[in-house]
């Protein structure tokens, strides 16, 4: 009877305690699928070779941009350090002179006190750190000789000038500290970007590195074709200009036209000839640097960054260029790409973070990026859209 009153086990309890073969199979299948998905996830997350190439190129560009900021901050810091040192030296000299003036005034006060020519408070006035409150007392001024009055005037003038110089030096020191912080930040940014790029490249297999080299080679070939097209365009333009000049110089041309043309050519030829001479010197220097490594922040003679190379090349031609790309871009006359001449500076990217020295026929000499060497290369090495402007210095 007791057994008749037992509550039957629910189906849910039975299923929970002892799983049916179908449910067990489903569970095992789910576990297997989850395991496969988990194992497949890292492979799916791995970037493609093209993505790695783009990421590395972007990192190198960002590093080069940070390098130019570093160069600018370094140059600014050096100038400000020199200015601060000059100011501090000036303040020290003024302080010495001020002490000498105080000693001289003190001797006047002591002499007046000993002879009874002045009241005791005269000595207090002359020896005090801030005697301006006593200075307006006319009876004291009456007791002083003309020379002594001039000494007092000189003292106050020197004291005022010294205070201003001290304030100026303090402000310059504050500015210098800011520039040093900018320098440190730029340096850290460069090192971080380069480290990230190296880490990405280190993860590539030998096969992937070979494929990456093949991709780079195809890009260089395409860039060389674009350079050849520009060379052909420039050659055609040069030929047309020569034919036009020959036609103007022909006897059939009017005398006034010939005279005008002769005058124009005589005034422009020396400038063109002068530029070509300087450009040849700059290019000769740049060619001699081919094979030297790119090092960020370097200005030679054993290594260069991009703007360090162009600055050094034009310096060899007697032309001083600013240190960084975004100052060099304003150091001459902007010309069209079609009118580019050997020696011109070719700037790249919207942030003007790279520069090369044009050698003609769509080619340039430049210090490309970390891990590379100074070399000749097409100005289209990173695509036509990367070219920012062409500037003719000198």
C-alpha positions in Angstrom: 0.0 0.0 0.0 2.8 2.3 0.8 4.2 1.7 -2.7 0.9 2.8 -4.2 1.2 6.2 -2.5 4.7 7.0 -3.8 4.9 9.9 -6.2 6.2 8.9 -9.6 9.5 10.5 -10.7 9.0 13.3 -13.1 10.3 13.0 -16.6 12.4 16.1 -16.0 14.2 14.5 -13.1 14.9 11.4 -15.1 16.3 13.3 -18.1 18.4 15.4 -15.8 19.9 12.4 -14.0 20.4 10.1 -17.0 20.7 11.7 -20.4 19.3 10.0 -23.4 21.7 9.0 -26.2 20.3 11.6 -28.5 20.8 14.4 -26.1 24.3 13.2 -25.2 25.2 13.1 -28.9 23.9 16.7 -29.4 25.9 17.9 -26.4 29.1 16.3 -27.7 28.5 17.8 -31.1 28.0 21.3 -29.6 31.2 20.9 -27.6 33.1 19.9 -30.7 31.8 22.8 -32.7 32.7 25.2 -30.0 36.1 23.8 -29.8 36.6 24.1 -33.5 35.4 27.7 -33.4 37.7 28.6 -30.6 40.6 27.0 -32.4 39.7 28.7 -35.7 39.3 32.2 -34.1 43.0 33.1 -34.0 43.5 32.1 -37.6 40.6 34.4 -38.6 42.0 37.2 -36.5 45.4 37.1 -38.3 45.7 40.0 -40.7 46.3 39.3 -44.4 49.7 40.0 -45.8 48.4 43.1 -47.6 47.0 44.4 -44.3 50.4 43.8 -42.6 52.2 45.7 -45.4 49.8 48.6 -45.1 50.1 48.7 -41.3 53.9 48.6 -41.5 53.9 51.3 -44.1 51.6 53.4 -42.0 53.8 52.9 -38.9 56.9 54.0 -40.8 55.1 57.1 -42.1 53.9 57.9 -38.6 57.4 57.4 -37.3 58.8 59.7 -40.0 56.2 62.4 -39.2 57.2 62.1 -35.5 60.8 62.3 -36.6 60.2 65.7 -38.2 58.5 66.9 -35.0 61.5 65.6 -33.1 63.9 67.4 -35.4 61.9 70.7 -35.0 61.8 70.3 -31.2 65.5 69.5 -31.0 66.3 72.6 -33.1 64.0 74.8 -31.0 65.5 73.4 -27.8 69.0 74.1 -28.9 68.1 77.7 -29.8 66.3 78.3 -26.5 69.1 76.7 -24.5 71.5 79.2 -26.1 69.2 82.1 -25.4 68.7 81.0 -21.8 72.5 80.7 -21.3 73.0 84.1 -22.8 70.3 85.6 -20.5 71.7 84.0 -17.4 75.2 85.2 -18.2 73.8 88.7 -18.7 72.0 88.5 -15.4 75.1 87.4 -13.6 77.1 90.3 -15.1 74.4 92.7 -14.1 74.2 91.4 -10.6 77.9 91.8 -10.2 77.7 95.4 -11.5 74.8 96.0 -9.2 76.8 94.8 -6.2 79.6 97.1 -7.2 77.2 100.1 -7.4 75.8 99.3 -3.9 79.3 99.1 -2.4 80.1 102.5 -3.9 76.9 104.1 -2.6 77.6 102.5 0.7 81.0 104.2 0.9 79.3 107.6 0.1 76.8 107.1 3.0 79.5 106.1 5.4 81.6 109.1 4.6 78.6 111.4 5.0 77.8 109.9 8.3 81.4 110.2 9.6 81.6 113.9 8.6 78.1 114.7 9.9 77.1 115.8 6.4 74.1 113.6 6.5 71.6 112.4 9.1 72.0 108.7 10.2 69.0 107.7 8.1 71.0 108.6 5.0 73.1 105.6 5.6 70.0 103.5 6.1 68.7 104.8 2.8 71.8 104.0 0.8 72.4 100.6 2.3 68.9 99.3 2.2 67.7 96.8 -0.3 64.7 99.0 -1.3 65.6 102.7 -0.8 63.0 104.1 -3.1 60.8 105.3 -0.3 63.7 107.6 0.9 64.7 108.7 -2.5 62.0 111.4 -2.7 63.2 113.2 0.3 64.6 116.4 -1.2 66.7 117.3 1.8 68.7 114.1 1.2 69.2 114.8 -2.5 70.4 118.3 -1.6 73.2 116.8 0.5 74.5 114.7 -2.5 76.9 116.0 -5.1 76.0 115.8 -8.7 78.3 112.7 -9.2 76.7 110.9 -6.2 73.2 111.6 -7.6 74.2 110.1 -11.0 75.5 107.1 -9.1 72.2 106.6 -7.4 70.3 107.0 -10.8 72.6 104.4 -12.3 72.0 102.1 -9.5 68.2 102.2 -9.8 68.4 101.9 -13.6 70.7 98.8 -13.3 68.5 97.3 -10.6 65.4 97.7 -12.8 67.2 96.2 -15.9 68.5 93.3 -13.8 65.0 92.5 -12.6 63.6 92.5 -16.1 66.4 90.2 -17.3 65.8 87.8 -14.5 62.1 87.7 -15.4 63.0 87.1 -19.0 65.4 84.4 -18.1 62.7 82.7 -16.0 60.2 82.8 -18.8 62.8 81.4 -21.3 63.6 78.6 -18.9 59.9 77.7 -18.7 59.6 77.7 -22.5 62.8 75.6 -22.7 61.2 73.0 -20.3 58.1 72.8 -22.6 60.3 72.3 -25.6 62.3 69.6 -23.9 59.0 67.8 -23.0 58.0 68.0 -26.7 61.3 66.6 -27.7 60.9 63.7 -25.3 57.3 63.0 -26.5 58.4 63.0 -30.1 61.3 60.7 -29.4 59.1 58.2 -27.6 56.5 58.3 -30.4 59.2 57.5 -33.0 60.6 54.6 -30.9 57.1 53.2 -30.3 56.1 53.3 -34.0 59.3 51.6 -35.1 59.0 49.0 -32.4 55.5 48.2 -33.5 56.6 47.9 -37.1 59.5 45.5 -36.2 57.2 43.4 -34.2 54.7 43.0 -37.0 57.5 42.0 -39.4 59.0 39.6 -37.0 55.8 37.6 -36.9 55.9 36.8 -40.7 57.1 33.5 -41.9 59.8 33.1 -44.5 57.2 32.5 -47.2 55.2 35.6 -46.1 58.3 37.7 -46.2 59.1 36.5 -49.7 55.5 37.3 -50.8 55.8 40.7 -49.2 59.0 41.4 -51.1 57.2 40.4 -54.3 54.4 42.9 -53.6 57.0 45.6 -53.0 58.7 44.7 -56.3 55.4 45.1 -58.2 54.9 48.5 -56.6 58.3 49.6 -57.6 57.8 48.5 -61.2 54.5 50.4 -61.4 56.2 53.5 -59.9 59.0 53.1 -62.5 56.5 53.1 -65.3 54.9 56.3 -64.0 58.3 57.9 -63.8 59.0 56.9 -67.4 55.7 58.5 -68.4 56.6 61.8 -66.7 60.1 61.7 -68.3 58.4 61.4 -71.7 56.1 64.2 -70.9 58.9 66.5 -69.8 61.0 65.6 -72.8 58.1 66.5 -75.1 57.6 69.8 -73.3 61.3 70.6 -73.5 61.4 69.9 -77.2 58.4 72.2 -77.8 60.1 75.0 -75.8 63.3 74.6 -77.9 61.3 74.6 -81.1 59.4 77.7 -80.0 62.7 79.4 -79.1 64.2 78.5 -82.4 61.2 79.9 -84.3 61.5 83.2 -82.4 65.2 83.4 -83.3 64.6 82.8 -87.0 65.2 85.7 -89.5 61.6 85.8 -90.4 60.7 87.0 -86.9 60.1 90.7 -86.4 63.0 92.7 -85.1 60.9 93.9 -82.1 60.0 90.4 -81.2 63.6 89.2 -81.6 64.7 92.1 -79.4 62.1 91.4 -76.8 63.0 87.7 -76.8 66.7 88.4 -76.7 66.2 90.7 -73.7 64.0 88.1 -71.9 66.3 85.2 -72.5 69.4 87.2 -71.5 67.7 88.1 -68.2 66.4 84.6 -67.4 69.4 82.5 -68.7 71.8 83.5 -66.0 69.3 82.6 -63.2 68.6 79.2 -64.8 72.4 78.6 -65.3 73.1 79.6 -61.7 70.4 77.3 -60.4 71.6 74.4 -62.6 75.2 74.8 -61.3 74.1 74.8 -57.7 71.7 71.9 -58.3 74.6 69.8 -59.9 76.6 70.3 -56.7 73.6 69.3 -54.5 73.0 66.2 -56.7 76.7 65.2 -56.7 76.6 65.3 -52.9 73.4 63.3 -52.7 74.7 60.6 -55.0 77.8 60.2 -52.9 75.5 59.4 -49.9 73.7 56.5 -51.7 74.0 53.3 -49.7 74.2 55.1 -46.3 71.5 54.1 -43.8 68.3 56.0 -42.9 68.5 56.9 -39.2 65.8 59.1 -37.7 67.1 62.5 -36.6 70.4 62.0 -38.4 72.1 64.8 -40.5 75.2 63.0 -41.7 77.9 62.3 -42.5 77.4 58.5 -41.9 73.5 58.4 -41.9 70.6 60.6 -42.7 66.9 61.1 -42.3 65.0 62.5 -45.3 65.2 66.2 -44.5 68.7 65.8 -43.1 69.8 64.5 -46.5 68.2 67.4 -48.5 69.6 70.0 -46.1 73.1 68.6 -46.3 73.0 68.2 -50.1 72.0 71.9 -50.7 74.4 73.0 -48.1 77.2 71.5 -50.2 75.9 73.8 -53.0 76.2 76.8 -50.7 72.4 77.1 -49.9 71.2 76.9 -46.3 67.9 75.1 -46.0 65.9 74.8 -42.7 66.1 71.5 -40.8 62.6 70.1 -41.1 60.3 69.3 -44.1 57.6 71.7 -43.2 60.1 74.5 -43.1 61.9 73.4 -46.2 58.7 73.4 -48.2 58.6 77.2 -47.8 62.2 77.7 -48.6 61.8 78.3 -52.3 59.4 78.7 -55.3 56.7 76.1 -55.8 56.6 74.7 -59.3 54.4 72.2 -61.1 55.4 68.5 -61.3 55.6 68.8 -65.1 58.1 71.6 -64.7 60.3 69.9 -62.1 64.0 70.3 -62.7 67.0 68.4 -61.2 67.7 69.7 -57.7 64.1 70.5 -56.9 62.7 69.2 -53.6 59.7 66.8 -53.9 57.5 66.7 -50.8 55.1 64.0 -49.9 51.9 63.5 -47.9 49.4 66.0 -46.5 51.5 66.4 -43.3 54.6 67.1 -45.5 56.5 64.4 -43.6 58.9 63.3 -46.4 61.1 64.9 -49.0 63.4 63.8 -51.8 65.8 65.4 -54.2 64.6 65.3 -57.8 67.2 64.1 -60.3 65.1 64.2 -63.5 63.0 61.6 -65.5 60.6 61.1 -62.6 63.3 59.9 -60.3 64.7 61.2 -57.0 67.4 60.5 -54.4 66.0 60.2 -50.9 66.4 58.5 -47.5 63.3 56.4 -47.5 62.5 55.0 -44.1 64.0 53.1 -41.1 65.7 49.9 -42.2 66.4 51.3 -45.7 69.3 53.1 -47.3 69.7 56.3 -49.3 68.8 55.4 -52.9 67.5 56.5 -56.2 63.8 55.8 -56.6 60.7 56.9 -58.6 58.9 59.9 -57.1 55.8 57.7 -57.5 57.1 55.1 -55.0 54.0 55.5 -52.8 51.6 56.5 -55.6 50.9 59.7 -57.4 48.5 60.9 -54.7 51.2 60.9 -52.1 53.1 63.8 -53.9 52.4 67.0 -52.1 54.4 69.7 -54.0 57.6 70.5 -55.8 59.8 73.4 -54.5 62.8 75.0 -56.2 65.2 76.3 -53.6 68.0 78.9 -54.2 
